[in-house]
Amino acid sequence: MGHKTYYDVMGAAAYAGVSRPAIDYWIRKGVKDVNGKKIWLPARIVDGETQINEIDFELYLDALGYQDEESGEDESNNSEP
């Protein structure tokens, strides 16, 4: 099996350009995607530490309409807090 990469909450926040409370909000309360459907950020807790799978995170950001910084397009700011 391949190696899976996980972000902690601070790493995910830095990657997405949002605050730590925004990531916590996405996990606990969810937000509406670009189609208006409410979605939650999948996460797991291991030894008291929240972990977010890299692939799940990428798919979540795509659903929110985020673009890679390298693409030169603006990111959607659907972060609530």
N, C-alpha and C positions, 0 to 999 in steps of 0.2 A: 504493500500500500504506500501511496505517496505521503509526503510530509504536508501537514496542514498548517497554515499560518493564522495566528490569532492576534487581534489588537486588544489592548486594554482600553478602558474608557478614554483616558487622556490621549493615547495614540490615535484612536478613532476620531476624536474631536480635532486633533491637529491635522489629520489627513483630510477631513471633510471641511476644515476651516470654520468650525462651529465651536460653541462652548461645551464644556463638560456637562452642564445641566441639560443642554439640548440632546446629547446622546442618551442621558438618563431618561429624558422625556420620551424619546423615540422608543426606548426599550419598555418603559412602564405604561405609557399612555397611548403611544402611536400617533401618527399624523396621517393626513390624507395624501394619497399619491396624486400624480398628474391627472388621473381619471376620476378623482373624487372618492376612491375607495380607501378606507382606513386600514393602514398596515402598521405592524410593529417590527422593530429591529430585533431579529433573533439573537439571543445571547445565552451564555451559560455561566455558571459560577463554579469555579474550581478553587478549593482551599480559600474561600472567601473573596476571591478575585474575579471580577466580571471579565469574560472573554467573548470576543466577537469574531466569528470566522471571517476571514478575508473575502471569500467568495460571497457569503451571505451579505456582507457589508457592501460590496460592489453592486450586487443586485438590488439592494435596498436603495442605494444612492441613485442608481439608474431609474428606479421606480419613482423617485422624488424629482427626477429631471435634472440631477446634477451632471455636469460635464467635467471631463478631465481638465486640469489647469493647462495642460500642454496643448489642448485643442484651441485655446484662445477664446473660448466662449464663456459668458458669465454663468456662474452657478446660481441655481435657484436657492433662495433662502427660506426654506419651509421648516425652520428649526424650532418654532414656537418660542421657548424662553430666550 
